[in-house]
């Protein structure tokens, strides 16, 4: 199943000249994410991420609720480091 997963933007890589990226925490697991679709995103924002691209900004309460639903459905395995 393809889902957008919530995560919190921890840092932004301002060194990439063409592609804005950032480090996003998904319940403690950090992944590099493309921020091109959310140019207004800032450190601390909660983002919806799909296939490595942040596609929207959401509030913390919504992010936590989505994370709880995903955990209940056992859909968080893909985030774990391999």
N, CA, C and O atoms as a GROMACS GRO file, in nm:
protein
  328
    1UNK      N    1   0.084  -0.117   0.000
    1UNK     CA    2   0.000   0.000   0.000
    1UNK      C    3   0.090   0.124   0.000
    1UNK      O    4   0.188   0.129   0.074
    2UNK      N    5   0.058   0.220  -0.080
    2UNK     CA    6   0.131   0.346  -0.084
    2UNK      C    7   0.063   0.447   0.006
    2UNK      O    8  -0.056   0.475  -0.008
    3UNK      N    9   0.140   0.502   0.099
    3UNK     CA   10   0.086   0.598   0.195
    3UNK      C   11   0.177   0.718   0.205
    3UNK      O   12   0.297   0.710   0.176
    4UNK      N   13   0.121   0.829   0.246
    4UNK     CA   14   0.201   0.943   0.289
    4UNK      C   15   0.215   0.930   0.440
    4UNK      O   16   0.116   0.912   0.511
    5UNK      N   17   0.338   0.939   0.488
    5UNK     CA   18   0.368   0.918   0.628
    5UNK      C   19   0.411   1.050   0.692
    5UNK      O   20   0.488   1.124   0.631
    6UNK      N   21   0.363   1.081   0.813
    6UNK     CA   22   0.403   1.204   0.878
    6UNK      C   23   0.542   1.194   0.939
    6UNK      O   24   0.582   1.088   0.988
    7UNK      N   25   0.614   1.303   0.936
    7UNK     CA   26   0.745   1.312   1.000
    7UNK      C   27   0.775   1.457   1.031
    7UNK      O   28   0.713   1.548   0.976
    8UNK      N   29   0.872   1.478   1.121
    8UNK     CA   30   0.908   1.614   1.160
    8UNK      C   31   1.040   1.653   1.096
    8UNK      O   32   1.139   1.580   1.104
    9UNK      N   33   1.040   1.770   1.033
    9UNK     CA   34   1.159   1.822   0.968
    9UNK      C   35   1.259   1.865   1.074
    9UNK      O   36   1.232   1.955   1.154
   10UNK      N   37   1.376   1.801   1.075
   10UNK     CA   38   1.478   1.828   1.175
   10UNK      C   39   1.586   1.923   1.126
   10UNK      O   40   1.641   2.001   1.204
   11UNK      N   41   1.616   1.919   0.996
   11UNK     CA   42   1.716   2.011   0.940
   11UNK      C   43   1.694   2.023   0.791
   11UNK      O   44   1.634   1.936   0.728
   12UNK      N   45   1.744   2.133   0.736
   12UNK     CA   46   1.734   2.158   0.592
   12UNK      C   47   1.874   2.168   0.535
   12UNK      O   48   1.960   2.235   0.591
   13UNK      N   49   1.897   2.100   0.423
   13UNK     CA   50   2.026   2.105   0.354
   13UNK      C   51   2.024   2.222   0.258
   13UNK      O   52   1.965   2.214   0.150
   14UNK      N   53   2.087   2.330   0.296
   14UNK     CA   54   2.091   2.449   0.211
   14UNK      C   55   2.209   2.447   0.114
   14UNK      O   56   2.229   2.543   0.040
   15UNK      N   57   2.286   2.340   0.113
   15UNK     CA   58   2.403   2.331   0.024
   15UNK      C   59   2.368   2.278  -0.114
   15UNK      O   60   2.446   2.295  -0.208
   16UNK      N   61   2.254   2.214  -0.129
   16UNK     CA   62   2.215   2.160  -0.259
   16UNK      C   63   2.163   2.275  -0.346
   16UNK      O   64   2.061   2.335  -0.312
   17UNK      N   65   2.230   2.306  -0.457
   17UNK     CA   66   2.192   2.422  -0.537
   17UNK      C   67   2.059   2.408  -0.611
   17UNK      O   68   1.990   2.508  -0.631
   18UNK      N   69   2.022   2.288  -0.652
   18UNK     CA   70   1.902   2.272  -0.734
   18UNK      C   71   1.786   2.205  -0.661
   18UNK      O   72   1.670   2.233  -0.689
   19UNK      N   73   1.817   2.117  -0.569
   19UNK     CA   74   1.713   2.040  -0.501
   19UNK      C   75   1.721   2.065  -0.352
   19UNK      O   76   1.821   2.035  -0.288
   20UNK      N   77   1.614   2.121  -0.296
   20UNK     CA   78   1.608   2.146  -0.152
   20UNK      C   79   1.570   2.016  -0.083
   20UNK      O   80   1.468   1.956  -0.114
   21UNK      N   81   1.652   1.973   0.010
   21UNK     CA   82   1.626   1.850   0.085
   21UNK      C   83   1.638   1.878   0.234
   21UNK      O   84   1.690   1.981   0.277
   22UNK      N   85   1.588   1.784   0.312
   22UNK     CA   86   1.598   1.796   0.456
   22UNK      C   87   1.596   1.660   0.522
   22UNK      O   88   1.560   1.559   0.462
   23UNK      N   89   1.636   1.659   0.649
   23UNK     CA   90   1.633   1.537   0.729
   23UNK      C   91   1.504   1.537   0.808
   23UNK      O   92   1.474   1.631   0.882
   24UNK      N   93   1.426   1.429   0.792
   24UNK     CA   94   1.296   1.418   0.855
   24UNK      C   95   1.296   1.297   0.948
   24UNK      O   96   1.344   1.190   0.913
   25UNK      N   97   1.242   1.318   1.069
   25UNK     CA   98   1.233   1.211   1.168
   25UNK      C   99   1.094   1.149   1.163
   25UNK      O  100   0.992   1.217   1.174
   26UNK      N  101   1.094   1.017   1.147
   26UNK     CA  102   0.970   0.938   1.149
   26UNK      C  103   0.975   0.853   1.275
   26UNK      O  104   1.019   0.738   1.270
   27UNK      N  105   0.931   0.908   1.386
   27UNK     CA  106   0.934   0.833   1.511
   27UNK      C  107   1.075   0.794   1.552
   27UNK      O  108   1.095   0.688   1.612
   28UNK      N  109   1.173   0.878   1.522
   28UNK     CA  110   1.312   0.852   1.560
   28UNK      C  111   1.398   0.798   1.446
   28UNK      O  112   1.520   0.798   1.457
   29UNK      N  113   1.338   0.755   1.339
   29UNK     CA  114   1.412   0.709   1.221
   29UNK      C  115   1.427   0.828   1.128
   29UNK      O  116   1.327   0.887   1.086
   30UNK      N  117   1.551   0.862   1.095
   30UNK     CA  118   1.579   0.981   1.014
   30UNK      C  119   1.600   0.941   0.868
   30UNK      O  120   1.675   0.849   0.838
   31UNK      N  121   1.532   1.012   0.780
   31UNK     CA  122   1.546   0.990   0.635
   31UNK      C  123   1.567   1.124   0.566
   31UNK      O  124   1.516   1.227   0.611
   32UNK      N  125   1.642   1.123   0.456
   32UNK     CA  126   1.659   1.240   0.371
   32UNK      C  127   1.537   1.250   0.280
   32UNK      O  128   1.498   1.152   0.217
   33UNK      N  129   1.477   1.370   0.271
   33UNK     CA  130   1.352   1.389   0.199
   33UNK      C  131   1.364   1.509   0.105
   33UNK      O  132   1.425   1.610   0.141
   34UNK      N  133   1.306   1.498  -0.013
   34UNK     CA  134   1.302   1.609  -0.108
   34UNK      C  135   1.194   1.707  -0.064
   34UNK      O  136   1.080   1.668  -0.038
   35UNK      N  137   1.230   1.836  -0.055
   35UNK     CA  138   1.138   1.940  -0.007
   35UNK      C  139   1.087   2.032  -0.119
   35UNK      O  140   1.030   2.137  -0.091
   36UNK      N  141   1.107   1.994  -0.244
   36UNK     CA  142   1.071   2.080  -0.358
   36UNK      C  143   0.922   2.117  -0.359
   36UNK      O  144   0.887   2.228  -0.401
   37UNK      N  145   0.836   2.028  -0.314
   37UNK     CA  146   0.691   2.054  -0.317
   37UNK      C  147   0.642   2.137  -0.199
   37UNK      O  148   0.527   2.180  -0.198
   38UNK      N  149   0.728   2.159  -0.101
   38UNK     CA  150   0.689   2.239   0.017
   38UNK      C  151   0.798   2.343   0.045
   38UNK      O  152   0.867   2.336   0.147
   39UNK      N  153   0.813   2.441  -0.045
   39UNK     CA  154   0.920   2.540  -0.029
   39UNK      C  155   0.906   2.624   0.098
   39UNK      O  156   1.004   2.683   0.145
   40UNK      N  157   0.785   2.629   0.155
   40UNK     CA  158   0.763   2.708   0.277
   40UNK      C  159   0.797   2.630   0.405
   40UNK      O  160   0.792   2.687   0.514
   41UNK      N  161   0.832   2.502   0.393
   41UNK     CA  162   0.861   2.419   0.511
   41UNK      C  163   0.982   2.472   0.586
   41UNK      O  164   1.080   2.516   0.526
   42UNK      N  165   0.971   2.467   0.720
   42UNK     CA  166   1.082   2.511   0.804
   42UNK      C  167   1.108   2.406   0.911
   42UNK      O  168   1.021   2.323   0.940
   43UNK      N  169   1.226   2.410   0.969
   43UNK     CA  170   1.263   2.315   1.073
   43UNK      C  171   1.158   2.317   1.184
   43UNK      O  172   1.117   2.423   1.231
   44UNK      N  173   1.115   2.198   1.224
   44UNK     CA  174   1.013   2.183   1.326
   44UNK      C  175   0.876   2.152   1.270
   44UNK      O  176   0.790   2.101   1.342
   45UNK      N  177   0.853   2.182   1.141
   45UNK     CA  178   0.724   2.152   1.078
   45UNK      C  179   0.703   2.001   1.067
   45UNK      O  180   0.799   1.924   1.057
   46UNK      N  181   0.578   1.961   1.070
   46UNK     CA  182   0.541   1.823   1.045
   46UNK      C  183   0.497   1.812   0.900
   46UNK      O  184   0.414   1.890   0.852
   47UNK      N  185   0.554   1.714   0.830
   47UNK     CA  186   0.532   1.699   0.686
   47UNK      C  187   0.468   1.564   0.657
   47UNK      O  188   0.487   1.468   0.730
   48UNK      N  189   0.391   1.559   0.549
   48UNK     CA  190   0.346   1.432   0.494
   48UNK      C  191   0.444   1.395   0.384
   48UNK      O  192   0.468   1.474   0.293
   49UNK      N  193   0.500   1.275   0.392
   49UNK     CA  194   0.604   1.233   0.299
   49UNK      C  195   0.556   1.108   0.224
   49UNK      O  196   0.509   1.012   0.284
   50UNK      N  197   0.570   1.113   0.093
   50UNK     CA  198   0.533   1.000   0.007
   50UNK      C  199   0.649   0.972  -0.087
   50UNK      O  200   0.688   1.059  -0.165
   51UNK      N  201   0.703   0.852  -0.081
   51UNK     CA  202   0.810   0.806  -0.168
   51UNK      C  203   0.928   0.904  -0.168
   51UNK      O  204   0.984   0.934  -0.274
   52UNK      N  205   0.965   0.954  -0.052
   52UNK     CA  206   1.081   1.042  -0.040
   52UNK      C  207   1.057   1.188  -0.071
   52UNK      O  208   1.151   1.268  -0.068
   53UNK      N  209   0.932   1.225  -0.100
   53UNK     CA  210   0.897   1.364  -0.128
   53UNK      C  211   0.799   1.415  -0.024
   53UNK      O  212   0.696   1.352   0.002
   54UNK      N  213   0.830   1.529   0.037
   54UNK     CA  214   0.734   1.594   0.125
   54UNK      C  215   0.626   1.655   0.036
   54UNK      O  216   0.656   1.732  -0.056
   55UNK      N  217   0.500   1.620   0.062
   55UNK     CA  218   0.391   1.666  -0.024
   55UNK      C  219   0.297   1.763   0.046
   55UNK      O  220   0.204   1.814  -0.015
   56UNK      N  221   0.320   1.787   0.175
   56UNK     CA  222   0.234   1.880   0.247
   56UNK      C  223   0.282   1.901   0.389
   56UNK      O  224   0.360   1.823   0.442
   57UNK      N  225   0.233   2.008   0.450
   57UNK     CA  226   0.263   2.041   0.588
   57UNK      C  227   0.134   2.020   0.668
   57UNK      O  228   0.027   2.064   0.627
   58UNK      N  229   0.146   1.953   0.784
   58UNK     CA  230   0.031   1.929   0.870
   58UNK      C  231   0.067   1.971   1.012
   58UNK      O  232   0.183   1.995   1.044
   59UNK      N  233  -0.035   1.979   1.098
   59UNK     CA  234  -0.006   2.016   1.237
   59UNK      C  235   0.036   1.892   1.316
   59UNK      O  236   0.016   1.778   1.273
   60UNK      N  237   0.095   1.916   1.433
   60UNK     CA  238   0.149   1.808   1.514
   60UNK      C  239   0.042   1.708   1.557
   60UNK      O  240   0.067   1.587   1.558
   61UNK      N  241  -0.076   1.757   1.592
   61UNK     CA  242  -0.184   1.668   1.637
   61UNK      C  243  -0.224   1.571   1.525
   61UNK      O  244  -0.243   1.452   1.549
   62UNK      N  245  -0.237   1.622   1.403
   62UNK     CA  246  -0.272   1.536   1.289
   62UNK      C  247  -0.161   1.434   1.263
   62UNK      O  248  -0.189   1.318   1.235
   63UNK      N  249  -0.036   1.478   1.272
   63UNK     CA  250   0.078   1.387   1.250
   63UNK      C  251   0.075   1.273   1.351
   63UNK      O  252   0.094   1.156   1.315
   64UNK      N  253   0.053   1.306   1.478
   64UNK     CA  254   0.050   1.202   1.582
   64UNK      C  255  -0.067   1.106   1.562
   64UNK      O  256  -0.052   0.986   1.583
   65UNK      N  257  -0.181   1.159   1.522
   65UNK     CA  258  -0.297   1.073   1.499
   65UNK      C  259  -0.272   0.977   1.382
   65UNK      O  260  -0.305   0.858   1.390
   66UNK      N  261  -0.214   1.026   1.274
   66UNK     CA  262  -0.183   0.941   1.158
   66UNK      C  263  -0.082   0.834   1.198
   66UNK      O  264  -0.097   0.717   1.161
   67UNK      N  265   0.022   0.873   1.273
   67UNK     CA  266   0.123   0.778   1.318
   67UNK      C  267   0.059   0.667   1.403
   67UNK      O  268   0.096   0.550   1.390
   68UNK      N  269  -0.035   0.703   1.490
   68UNK     CA  270  -0.104   0.603   1.573
   68UNK      C  271  -0.182   0.507   1.484
   68UNK      O  272  -0.178   0.386   1.506
   69UNK      N  273  -0.254   0.559   1.385
   69UNK     CA  274  -0.330   0.472   1.294
   69UNK      C  275  -0.237   0.377   1.219
   69UNK      O  276  -0.268   0.258   1.205
   70UNK      N  277  -0.125   0.428   1.170
   70UNK     CA  278  -0.031   0.342   1.097
   70UNK      C  279   0.027   0.233   1.187
   70UNK      O  280   0.045   0.120   1.143
   71UNK      N  281   0.055   0.268   1.312
   71UNK     CA  282   0.106   0.169   1.406
   71UNK      C  283   0.001   0.060   1.432
   71UNK      O  284   0.034  -0.058   1.437
   72UNK      N  285  -0.124   0.101   1.449
   72UNK     CA  286  -0.232   0.004   1.470
   72UNK      C  287  -0.246  -0.090   1.351
   72UNK      O  288  -0.277  -0.208   1.368
   73UNK      N  289  -0.224  -0.039   1.231
   73UNK     CA  290  -0.237  -0.119   1.108
   73UNK      C  291  -0.108  -0.195   1.077
   73UNK      O  292  -0.103  -0.269   0.979
   74UNK      N  293  -0.005  -0.176   1.160
   74UNK     CA  294   0.125  -0.241   1.139
   74UNK      C  295   0.186  -0.203   1.003
   74UNK      O  296   0.240  -0.288   0.932
   75UNK      N  297   0.175  -0.074   0.968
   75UNK     CA  298   0.223  -0.024   0.839
   75UNK      C  299   0.351   0.060   0.853
   75UNK      O  300   0.382   0.138   0.762
   76UNK      N  301   0.425   0.046   0.963
   76UNK     CA  302   0.544   0.128   0.983
   76UNK      C  303   0.674   0.052   0.955
   76UNK      O  304   0.782   0.108   0.972
   77UNK      N  305   0.665  -0.073   0.912
   77UNK     CA  306   0.785  -0.154   0.889
   77UNK      C  307   0.877  -0.095   0.783
   77UNK      O  308   0.999  -0.107   0.794
   78UNK      N  309   0.820  -0.031   0.681
   78UNK     CA  310   0.901   0.022   0.572
   78UNK      C  311   0.992   0.136   0.616
   78UNK      O  312   1.091   0.164   0.548
   79UNK      N  313   0.962   0.200   0.728
   79UNK     CA  314   1.046   0.310   0.775
   79UNK      C  315   1.172   0.261   0.844
   79UNK      O  316   1.269   0.336   0.855
   80UNK      N  317   1.172   0.139   0.889
   80UNK     CA  318   1.284   0.090   0.968
   80UNK      C  319   1.408   0.074   0.881
   80UNK      O  320   1.400   0.040   0.763
   81UNK      N  321   1.523   0.100   0.943
   81UNK     CA  322   1.650   0.088   0.873
   81UNK      C  323   1.674  -0.057   0.834
   81UNK      O  324   1.642  -0.150   0.908
   82UNK      N  325   1.732  -0.074   0.715
   82UNK     CA  326   1.767  -0.210   0.670
   82UNK      C  327   1.915  -0.223   0.653
   82UNK      O  328   1.964  -0.329   0.616
   0.00000   0.00000   0.00000
